[in-house]
Structure formats: structure tokens, C-alpha cells
Amino acid sequence: MDAVKIEQIFSIEEKLDGLSELLKLVVEEGASVGFLPPISQADAADYWQTVLTPEVVLLVANINNQITGTVQLQLSGKQNGSHRAEIAKLMTHQNYRRNGIGRLLIQKAEEIAKQKNRTLIVLDTREGDPSNKLYTSLGYIQAGLIPNYAKSADGELAATIFYYKKLD
């Protein structure tokens, strides 16, 4: 596999098509990222155009200028939460999974969180998803499980697991 480049995105326009395609792809595969299939290109683009705010760091993984993954680091803007952040919407293109892209994205997000003086990261993921193994391998600790949290494309309700990690 060619080298993976992780970059922070400050303007969505130049990456909009690639990000929208990735979102459509993972949603069609059944990823639990807040959307149900089918998702249109327009709906995916509309979503991405709302992501960049002062509280959101958007990271993208590229291989040969193709978007192969993304993750968001959502910085808490609350006065009592200025020490924490949330990992959200970790996505990896199906053709590039199991090559460390998700791990690289999370590690870069953690690095940025530390730079921004965040000492706690939280996240959630659907019970049984492969991402659970990734998060625990990176030192995230399961805080709890909520049953019937998210609906799948087939209408089934799935539990979600909440994790946290204290940063040094």
C-alpha cells in the first residue's frame, strides 16, 4: 500500500466530492454514522458543508490524492468541558480497511487534542462493530452500553458502547 497522508481540512470545498462519496459508501455498507441508506450525493454534501465549525477538527486520510478515511475531533465548547473532546464519524473506505488508516486517524486526533489541552476523549460506537477492537487496542475504556440506541437500515435497534480515554 502507498503511503497514507493524514491532513487537517480547513475548507470543505476542495474535498467535498471525495468526502461525500466516502460517506455514501460507508452508509450503504451499514456503518452506524448517523445516516440510513440510501443517502443521496446531495444529502451527503449538505452534511459535510455543516461540519467545519470552530469546535470541530476534521482529519482526512489520503492515498495518492484519494480520500481513504476521515475522523472528527469535536472539542467541547462548554465551560465545564474545556478539558474534553469527542471522536466522531470515523470512516475508512472499504478498499483500504485493515491497513492502519483508522488507527492513524485516531492517533492524529489524540495528538491534536493534547495540543489543545484536552485531557479526556470520549466516543461511542455500535456494539459488535469492528471499531470496538480498534478503540480498545488504542487504550479506550468501556464506560457503558445503552441498548436500542441506534436504528439500522433493516429497522433493528442496536446497542451503542461508550468509551473514554484519559490523555497524558
C-alpha angles and dihedrals in degrees: 000000000000120000118290116228118201115201137173114237118221098170121038099200099082092047098036098104094047094045091048092050091050092050092049091049097051093043091051088052090055101257114166100233099130100279135090125214136290098051118173125226088244093053091048091050091047089054095050092049089063098048104081110082130139088266097053128077110195117202125189130193115215132188114186089344092305118122106240100167148354142194136182128222106203111200115211110242094193117112091233092045103051088116096059143067137183130229110222141174100009104184132174126187111250093237092058104042122127091031099102098261094125090048092051092049093050092046091051090048090052091049091053091045089056091048088054091051095250113153100179131051124189131187142162134214137175115274111258097021117133089242089074090071091048094052095047091047088056092054101263114151123218110242098180150311129250115201122221092014103140134027121231126214090263091055095254116140115231132197121242127214121217119213136185138192129194112219122216 
